[in-house]
Every structure is written in structure tokens, then in C-alpha cells.
Amino acid sequence: MKKAAELRVKKAVVPRDKYFLKSLHQEIDLYDRKLADLKNFGVFATEADRQDAESKMLTKRASLERTARELSASGVEFSEEDLPRSFRAQREDESLRRAS
């Protein structure tokens, strides 16, 4: 008989490289567009329903953003043009503040 430890299935390890970071940036950009669409065109029965839907999307987006920022801080390379639009706006604001 095999031991229980030998029978365990190994989990797939997701490589955390520049391609993973690029896909994270694309997903963050998608959530940005979904949030904008929700705010502009979403139809809900009550304002509480709207806020609940927005909160769920913001929570997921925040998780993705945290992971993307950790990867870039750890030295994973990325291209400026792959950044989500919301990140680009933040970088421009930061660079303007530094220049002042």
C-alpha cells in the first residue's frame, strides 16, 4: 500500500513571470471597464444592489492589483504599454507631483 503522502496530488504552480503579470494587467483593465459600465449603464432594483455589485467588483480588482504591484515590486519586468489605463493615470500623477 502506498502512503497517504505519496497519493497526494501536486497542485500546479502558476509561474509568476512577465507573462503572468501582463495577463494580470489585462484583467485589471477589464475590471476597470466593467466598473465604468456598471456606473454608467447598470440597472439595479435598488441603490443597495448597485453598491453591492460595485463592492464585489472592487474587491476582486483590489486583489488583482495587489498581486500585480507585488510582482512588479519584486522585479518582474513589464512594458509600460501593458499597464492598465488606471495604472498609467496614477503614474502620470506621481510623475507630475515629483516634477513640481
Steps between C-alpha positions, in 0.01 A plus 500: 500500500612849422524756771251783510778750433585323176138508386462874535456681175747776441346837429604678186727793572416808300817661368526858620684650208455792262228317307299438817539868592384603153187286535438655844524846347251400229259363759526817710425706191196279434374561854553874454281489189239287675486745790460795264221318317333414830507863612375639169258239369426251778132462589423382852183472707647699788805711572609236752512241220716734293738559789519127571589418139757780490651387830545143372674622186723738694599221738606272215681785323684593820624144536630501143660841548675390818647196324611706200668761718677230705634340182624828358658592835678165508666578169281330242549698181209658314442736215346842563248444221372184674395695807126545556376850426431562868865420583623731225293787640645438848856498362440826314364662817801380700745628241327840495522522878871419491564761233326772706 
